[in-house]
Structures are given as structure tokens and as C-alpha cells.
Amino acid sequence: MRILILLNRIPWPLNDGGAIGSYHFVKGYADAGCEVTCLAMNTTKHYVNVNETEDAFAGVRNFITIPVDNRIKPVAALANLFSDKSYVIERFRSRDYGAALFKLLKENKFDVVHVDGLPPCLYIDTIRQNSPAKIIQRAHNVEYKIWERAADAESNLLKKWYLRIQAARLRKFEADALGKVDTVLAISREDYRYIMNLQRRAKMIIVPAGMDIDEHKPVIQPPRVSLFFIGALDWLPNLQGLEWFLADVWPKVHAAFPDLHFHIAGKKMPAHFYNFEGMNVVAHGEVASSVAFMNSHSVLLSPLVSGSGVRIKIIEAMAMGKVVLSTTVSAEGSGAIDGKHILIADTAEDYIRQIKRLKDEPALLANLSRNARNFALENFQNKKVIARLIDYYTQLCS
């Protein structure tokens, strides 16, 4: 199976959910014996020194990177208001990337072109015009829903207005793109329903986010409650969710459990997260090892109030036997059952009640930890996910 993967970033290092999700598709295809070529944008937002990635992508036949300046430019963002295009997507339009894709398609024969995420959908017409390959679009999220929910959660009226404009334009682009590909890989049942409502012509299968579960082995710890959050804070849903939690929820939780600490880690951490003195909030910034950080605590808080898809950090935490205490929005798409694999909390009162249960019932902490690990093994083992997907490609291409 000859597979070309179009990436809107180099999925390395593995320090956020987007990189982790994309990397495991690249690695999974290569480990399964496919002949893999990657064409990746090396963006200003997620710039990577390509010399540091050779070992990470050792199994890939050809890994090509193209510099793309996708910085948010105030003048361009303002001018975009006078067009009908999504500025979220237009920042990824690159003449050099398009030319490199054209050259690859002319010089190689591919069975499948895997379009990873929404921005590379800018180049679907180039693929159609220059290759008979089947086009597969992996939907990381339902992108317009992220922007809709971000607009709903925004209190600044000017920002809310701008976010709603971008959400509407993104919705149109997303609907058009999903109608042009041969198959959409929806990450969850919830996203499947969202996409079907958005584009009824879309042909879809559900392919969960996979990872190497064996690399996330649990560390045996005393049965104690230690709260943590980890996530990229340059992703708007993470930032909004954590700010909501610290402003509206944590003061009440801290008052109920004054000895409890909340540890937060993540790249691009805003300075104000370091200013919660006396509130038992410990800001670590970007940590050297996310696995080591997660293994030093027992309960992951995932307080997202916007977004879609599946939170990769939730799956990572479950694979490591961590208890996950999550909002309903954040748990969407995981398939985890409240009270069996995960705990749900949407208000301060919910968080206080669930934390009290964990502190008062050591057996609950242990049972949730064991169930979470087993759930991750059964549903998100990358080898199983990729094997089923390649079987599907074989039928699609025959």
C-alpha cells in the first residue's frame, strides 16, 4: 500500500494531542509495512528543526517539509473580513506546498492520499486533477464546532462576533471539503453525527485515535488524590477551559479541600497562570517529560467547555491508569462511561462531589484506574486501529 500523507505540521515532538494523533498514523502505516511518503508544512506556529526528526520518522520512505508562514497577521485578519473565506484555513495556503504536492503526484503513483486534518483540504483539487489515488480525510475534530463553542464561551463581545464569523466560514469550507473526498475518518460516534449533519454526501467510517498503549505503562502509586492538568495552551479550547476552571471552579474546590494541590503543565503557558499564590495551584509550564509528569499524579482534570473530537491526553491518561475527571464536552467522543471508566463534572459542585468520593473511597480510585487502563487497551491500541484501516483501504482500492 503506497500512502501519501499531507500534514499541516510536523508531528514532532509529541507534546500535544494534535502531534500525537498525527504521528501515530504515520508510524502505524510504516510499521504495518506500507510505503509512506509525507509532505508536511513546517509552520511558524509549530516550527520544528527537521534535523531532530530523523529517528522519529525512520520508517518513512520520504519525509518532505515545506516552510509555511501561518502567523496570525492583524492586517490580513482584518482584510479577511471583506472576503468570504475562512482566515483559519487561508493561513495554510502556500504556493510552495502546492508545487511540491504537484511534483510528488506527477512523479509517483499512490494508492491512497491521507489528508490529515482540515487545512490540507485546500489541496484536494490538486490531488483529484493529478492522481487516481483514493482521497482519505482524517477529521481531527469537527473544526467549525470548536469555533462555535469558543464563540459561545467568549465574554468579550467583539471577540465573540469575530469568532462567529470565522465559525460560519469554516463551516462552509469544511462542508465543501468533506463532500469531495472518498472517505472521511471520523474519530468518534459524536463526530460522525456532526459530520453527517454537516455534509450528507460524506462517506464515513469511525477510526479512533490510536497510540502505542504499551509505551504508557502505569506506575503503581499509593491510593491518594493528586490533581493535574496537561495540555497545549496555544489551543483555544484548552486555554478557555483551564481559565474557566481556575476562575469559576477552583476557588470553591480549594475552599472545600484546602490541603489539595492542582498541578498544571503545558507549552505556551500564559504568565497569569503563575499568579495563583495561596491557592495551591502549581504552574509547571512546559515539562521535559509529559509521561513523568502524569505519572507523578493520579487524577487528570480535563475541564474543556469547547472543542470536538477526542482529547488525546484523556486517552494517554487512561492508558497510564489515571482517573479522569472531565466535563461532558471534554469526554465527548471517547466512549468512556461515567462512573466506570471516567468521572464527569460540569459545575463546581460536581467537582467537589466527585473529588470527595475519590478521597473517601480508595477502592473507587483503584477501580477507575484499572478500568481506564483496560478501556484504553481494548479501544485505542494503534496496531489494531491501523490494521483495520488498511483492510478497508485494500477493499476501497480494489
N, C-alpha and C positions, 0 to 999 in steps of 0.2 A: 504494500500500500504506500503510494507516494503522496505525501501530505505537505502542502504549503500552509504555514500558519502566519496570518497577518496580526501583528501586535501593535497596540498604541503606546507601549512602553516596553522596556527591557525588564522582564520579571525577575529582577535580582537587585539587591539582596531580598531575602524573604522576610521583610519587616512590616508588611501589611497584608490584608486579606486579598487585595487585588493581585499583588505579585504572587502570593502563594497559590491562588486558584489557577492563574495562567501557567505558572511554572509546572504544576503537576500534570497539566495536559501535555505540555511539551515533553517532559520527562516520561510520562506514561506512554505516549506514542512511540518514542525512541526505544524505551525498554521493551515494548511489545514487538520490536523488530521492524517498525515502519521506517521508511526513508523520509526523514524530516528535514524540511527547509523552513527557516524562519526569516521573515522580513519585519524587523522591529523598528519603531520610532524611538530614537533616543531623545526624549523631550527635555526641555529646560526644567519642567516641574519635577520629573523623576530621572534626572541625568545620572548615568552610570558610566564609570570608567570601564570600557569594554575589555581592557587588558585583564581585569579582575574577574571576568566571567568564563574564562576558557574551561576551567574544570567543571563549572556548573552545567555547561551545555556540551560536555564532551561527547555525548551520544548523538548529537545533532549533525547531520551531514553538512549543512551550510547555514550559518547564522549571520545574517546581514543586518547592519544597523544604519539608520539614516538620521542625522540630526534634524530635529523639528523644534522650532521655537513656538511653544504653545503658551507662553506667558499671557496673563490677562493684561491687556493694554487699555487704559481708560479711554483713550480717544477711539480706538477700534470698538470697544464695548459700547460707547455712546453712538457711534456711527451705525452700529448694527441695529439699533432701534428703528432705523429708517429703511431696513430691509425686511424680508420675510423669512430669513434664515436663522438657524439656531447658532448663537455665538459659542455655545458649549461645544458644538461639533466643528464649526468653522475654524477653531483654533488648531485643529489637527489636519487641515488641508495643506498639502505640501507638494509642490511640483517635483522635487527630487524624489520623494517617496513614490509618487505616481510613475515616474520614469523608471525607477528601479523595479517596480512591480511589472510594468510593461515588458522590460527586458527579461525578467525571470519567466514570464508566461510564454514569451516567444522562443526562449532557448531551452525550455524544459517541458516535459509532459507530466502533469499532476492528475491524480485520481480525485483528490479532494482538496479544496481550499477552505481552511478553517479560519473564519473571520472572528477574531477574539474580541468580544465587546462591541460597542456601538460605533465609536469613531472610525474604525477601519471600513465601516459600511460606506463611507464616502467613495470607496474604490470598487464597489460591486459592479458597476457598469464596465469598468476596465477589465475585470475578470471575465464577464459574460462575452465581451467583444473579442477576447484573445485566448480563450481556453474553453474546452468542453468539460472541464472538471466540475464536479458537483460542489456547490457552494453551501457551506455549513456555517451558520451564525451562532456562536455561543453567547447567550444573553447572560451577562454577569448579574444584572438586575433588570427590572423594568425601569429604564432610566427616567422617563418622564414622571413616574410616580415619586421618585426621590425628590425631584424638584417641586412637585405639587405639595408633598408633605412638608418640605422645607419651607415653602411659602406659607403654608398653614401655621407652622410653628414660629414664624418670624414675627416679632412685635414691631419692628421698625416699618412704618407704612411705605416708605419709599423702596426699601429692600423687598418688601412683600410684593409690591407692584412689579418690580423688575423680575423677581423670581417667577411670578405667574406668567409674565410674557415669555420668558425662556422655557417654562414648562410646556406651554401651548405649542411653541415652535418645535421643541424637542419631541413632543407627542406626534406631530405630523411627520417629522423626519423618521422617527422610529417606526411608525406605521408603514411608511413607504418602503423602508429598507427591509422590514420583515416580510413584506409581500413579494420581494424579489429573489429571495434565497430558496434553495431546495429544501432545507430543513433548519429549523430553529431548535437549539438545545436549551430547553427551559430548565432552570436549576431546581425548581420545586413545583409542587401542585398549585400553590398560590400564584406563582409567576405564570404558569401555564394558563390559568384562568384569566389573569390580567392581559396576557398577550392575545388570547383568543378574542377577548372583548375589543382589543385594540385593532387587530388585523385578522379577520375571519378567514382569509385566504392562506394564512400561515400553516405550514405543515410542521408539526412539533413532536418531539419526544422529550421525556424528562430524563435528564442526566445530572445527578447530584454532583456537588463539588467533591472531588476525591483528594486524598492525601495518603502519605505513607504512614499509616497508623502506628506501625511498629517503631517508627522513629520518635514517637511521642509516648514513651513508656511512663506509667505512673510512678511516682516516688511515694513510698509509704511514709505517712506523717501521723502525728498524734491527732486525735479527733477534736480539732479546735476550729473555730470560725475566724478566718483571716480574709478580709475583703480586698479585692483588687480589680482594676480595670486596665486593659491594654488595647491600644488601637491607634491608627494613624490619625492625628488631629488636624491634618490638612484635608481630610474628607469631611464634608459639611455635616452629614448625619452623625458622625462620631462627636464632632465638636458641639453641635446643638444638644445632643443627648446628654453629654457629660456636663455641659453648662446648666441644663435644666436640673439634672440630678443634684449638683452641688448647691444650686440656688434654692430649689424648692423642696428637696427631699432630705439631703444630708443633715441640715441643721436639726431636723426632728429626729432623725436616726441617732445623731450624736447625743442629743438630749436624753434619748431612751437608753443608749448604751455608751456612756461616757468613756469607758475603757477601750472601746473598739476603734481600730485604726482602718483607714481606707487608703490603699496604695494605688497610685495611678502612674502609668507609663505610656509612652508613645512618642513618635517622632513629631517634630514641629509643634511642640507643646507651647501654647501661649504663656507669656510671663505671668499673667494674673493667676494661673493655677498654682503658683508657688507662694501665694499670699494668704493661705488659709491657716495662719498661725493660731494655735489654741483650739483648732477644730479637729485635730487628729487626722488631717489629710496630708499624706506624704507624697509629694510630687517627685518622680524619679527622672522625668524626661525620657529621652530615647535610651533604652537599656542595651547593653552589649549582647545579651542573650535573652530572647523572649522566653525560651524554654526554662532557663534557670529562674527567671523572674516568676513565671507562672508556677513553677514547682515549689516556690517558697511560700505560696499562699494556697488557700483551699477553696475559696468561693469567688467566682468571676461574676462581677456585676456588668450587665450589658443593657444600659438604660436608654436605648435609642428610641426616639419619637418620630423619626422619619427614615426613609430608605426602603429598599425591597431586596429580594434575593435571599441568600443565606449568609449569615455572618460567619466567615471562616474562623474567626477567633473563638466562636462558640464551639465549633466542631473540634478545633485544636484542644480547647479546654476539656471537652468531654472525652477526647481520646486520651488525655492525661489523667482522667479520673477526677476532674474538678467538678464541684457542684456549680451549676449555672443559675443565677438569679437574674431574670431577664424581664423586660417589658414584653407585652404581647407583640408589638411591632417588631422588636428585635428577634423574637423567636420565630416569626413567620418564616415558613419555608423549610425549617429544619426537620419537621415531622416529629419532634420530641413532644412527649406527653407531660403536661403539667402534673407534678406530684410523683411521677415515675422516673422520668429522665431529667427533668428540669423543674425549676420553680418560677412562677410568673408573679410579677408585682408591677402595678401601674401607678400606684399612689404612694405617698409617704407612709400611710397607714398599712398598705400592703407590705412594704419593705420591712417595717417594724415587726409585723406579724410573722413574716417568713423568717427573718433573722432570729427572732425569739424561738421559733420552732427548732432552728438549727442549733442554737445554743443549748436549748433544754433537752433535745433528743439526739444524743450522739449516734444512735442507731440510724436515724434518718440521714444524717451526714454520710455515714458509711454506705447505706443502701443506694442513695442517689449517686454517689461516686462510682460504685460498682455498675449500676445500671447505665450511667452515662458512658463509661468505657465500653461496655458491651454493645450499646446502641451505635457508637461510632464504628466499631469493628464490623458490625453487620451491614451498615449502610454507606460508609464512606471510604472503604478500602480502595485505593486508587487502582490497583491491578484489576480488581473486579469491575470497576466502573469502565475502565478503558477497554477491557476485553469485550464487554457487551457492546460498547460503542463501535469497535472495529467490526464486529459481526454485522452490525447494522450497516456500516459503510460498504461492506462486501456485498450485501444484498442490494443496496442502493445503486452501486456501480455496475452490477451485473446486467 
